Amino acid sequence: MADKKPSVLFLCVHNAGRSQMAAGWLRHLAGDAVEVFSGGTAPADGINPVAVEAMAEVEIDIADEHPTRWSDGQARAADVIVSMGCGDSCPAYPGKRREDWMLVDPAGESLEVVRGVRDDIRDRVRSLIASLDLVIR
């Protein structure tokens, strides 16, 4: 991965909470050192407003993000595919590093619960960055 910028695809069912928060954390912590994608298997109509609020508390703005379906091109381009609760509907490609993060789905949860999910994702993203041999700002 030293020859090119590593890329990460975050996947969840609705692409409205967990994957958007993970993408926000990775962009915030790694800057432009990593190419970041996110997608869902069944994208929601809009991003979870409680996830937006929780991320805003740590000065990460995901309000303008939109749930989208993951693409085969994104999955093939990604060095790491991180799934979050989409089970067998998330892609698995031979030769691709895949991580399954068991996280609470923030849909319909209180701000207090979503804060816990946000912080769990932050810690996992930090570990992911370390595994990619990137320096966290």
C-alpha positions as a printed NumPy array, in Angstrom:
array([[  0.   ,   0.   ,   0.   ],
       [  3.005,   2.297,   0.228],
       [  2.962,   2.953,  -3.539],
       [ -0.562,   4.351,  -3.53 ],
       [ -3.02 ,   5.925,  -1.187],
       [ -4.918,   3.172,   0.671],
       [ -8.681,   3.106,   0.302],
       [-11.399,   1.981,   2.689],
       [-15.048,   1.177,   1.984],
       [-17.417,   1.36 ,   4.973],
       [-20.649,  -0.579,   4.524],
       [-23.849,  -0.845,   6.515],
       [-27.455,  -1.518,   5.617],
       [-28.841,   2.013,   5.291],
       [-25.635,   4.053,   4.882],
       [-27.25 ,   6.611,   7.147],
       [-25.459,   6.209,  10.479],
       [-22.586,   3.837,  11.235],
       [-20.849,   3.918,   7.862],
       [-21.279,   7.675,   7.549],
       [-19.84 ,   8.226,  11.028],
       [-16.902,   5.911,  10.237],
       [-16.212,   7.721,   6.974],
       [-16.396,  11.051,   8.815],
       [-13.931,   9.861,  11.456],
       [-11.494,   8.484,   8.879],
       [-11.548,  11.704,   6.846],
       [-11.114,  13.743,  10.03 ],
       [ -8.275,  11.675,  11.485],
       [ -6.38 ,  10.689,   8.338],
       [ -7.091,  13.679,   6.117],
       [ -6.355,  13.019,   2.482],
       [ -3.944,  10.163,   3.262],
       [ -6.766,   7.65 ,   2.686],
       [ -9.443,   7.42 ,   0.017],
       [-12.781,   6.921,   1.785],
       [-15.977,   5.376,   0.429],
       [-19.215,   4.452,   2.162],
       [-22.317,   2.689,   0.979],
       [-25.322,   0.662,   1.98 ],
       [-27.063,  -2.484,   0.891],
       [-30.49 ,  -0.796,   1.193],
       [-29.81 ,   2.957,   1.456],
       [-32.166,   5.086,   3.53 ],
       [-33.843,   8.226,   2.22 ],
       [-31.657,  10.453,   4.381],
       [-28.893,  10.47 ,   6.949],
       [-29.769,   9.82 ,  10.595],
       [-30.146,  13.259,  12.233],
       [-29.029,  11.923,  15.621],
       [-25.809,  10.623,  14.024],
       [-25.303,  14.074,  12.491],
       [-25.829,  15.691,  15.905],
       [-23.451,  13.293,  17.681],
       [-20.725,  13.891,  15.104],
       [-21.253,  17.667,  15.246],
       [-20.481,  17.487,  18.972],
       [-16.93 ,  16.421,  18.029],
       [-16.769,  19.004,  15.232],
       [-17.174,  16.553,  12.355],
       [-19.842,  17.607,   9.885],
       [-21.627,  14.766,   8.096],
       [-24.859,  16.719,   7.529],
       [-24.347,  16.989,   3.766],
       [-23.715,  13.255,   3.28 ],
       [-26.308,  11.197,   1.423],
       [-27.025,   7.482,   1.758],
       [-25.934,   5.636,  -1.373],
       [-25.721,   2.057,  -2.548],
       [-22.209,   0.624,  -2.57 ],
       [-20.821,  -0.087,  -5.998],
       [-18.786,  -2.956,  -7.345],
       [-16.2  ,  -0.393,  -8.462],
       [-15.813,   0.952,  -4.924],
       [-15.466,  -2.557,  -3.515],
       [-12.871,  -3.543,  -6.108],
       [-10.921,  -0.296,  -5.55 ],
       [-10.913,  -0.638,  -1.76 ],
       [ -7.943,  -2.093,   0.069],
       [-10.12 ,  -2.636,   3.136],
       [-13.855,  -3.341,   3.273],
       [-15.418,  -2.716,   6.676],
       [-18.943,  -4.057,   7.143],
       [-21.198,  -2.991,   9.985],
       [-24.236,  -5.166,  10.389],
       [-25.044,  -6.02 ,   6.778],
       [-24.002,  -9.643,   7.073],
       [-23.964, -11.69 ,   3.885],
       [-25.376,  -8.806,   1.822],
       [-22.024,  -7.002,   2.119],
       [-19.498,  -7.964,  -0.538],
       [-16.539, -10.23 ,   0.002],
       [-13.815, -10.188,  -2.622],
       [-10.898, -12.604,  -2.75 ],
       [ -7.676, -10.895,  -1.758],
       [ -9.42 ,  -7.951,  -0.07 ],
       [ -8.99 ,  -7.324,   3.618],
       [-12.405,  -7.432,   5.246],
       [-13.349,  -6.448,   8.762],
       [-16.748,  -6.953,  10.363],
       [-17.448,  -4.402,  13.07 ],
       [-20.255,  -5.427,  15.4  ],
       [-21.848,  -2.104,  16.311],
       [-25.197,  -1.014,  17.667],
       [-27.413,   0.298,  14.861],
       [-28.032,   3.97 ,  15.751],
       [-31.367,   4.086,  13.876],
       [-34.069,   5.155,  16.317],
       [-31.641,   5.369,  19.239],
       [-31.197,   8.244,  21.701],
       [-28.362,  10.73 ,  21.434],
       [-26.72 ,   9.09 ,  24.459],
       [-26.643,   5.685,  22.725],
       [-25.419,   7.209,  19.449],
       [-22.598,   8.962,  21.308],
       [-21.418,   5.545,  22.477],
       [-21.564,   4.217,  18.915],
       [-19.682,   7.303,  17.694],
       [-16.908,   6.805,  20.242],
       [-16.669,   3.071,  19.523],
       [-16.312,   3.85 ,  15.816],
       [-13.627,   6.475,  16.576],
       [-11.561,   3.909,  18.453],
       [-11.947,   1.328,  15.682],
       [-11.   ,   3.894,  13.023],
       [ -7.878,   4.789,  15.005],
       [ -6.905,   1.105,  15.055],
       [ -7.619,   0.851,  11.337],
       [ -5.395,   3.852,  10.645],
       [ -2.598,   2.296,  12.704],
       [ -2.934,  -0.939,  10.736],
       [ -2.542,   1.041,   7.51 ],
       [  0.701,   2.531,   8.897],
       [ -0.695,   6.06 ,   8.743],
       [  0.052,   8.745,  11.286],
       [ -2.998,  10.214,  13.008],
       [ -3.048,  13.978,  13.098]])
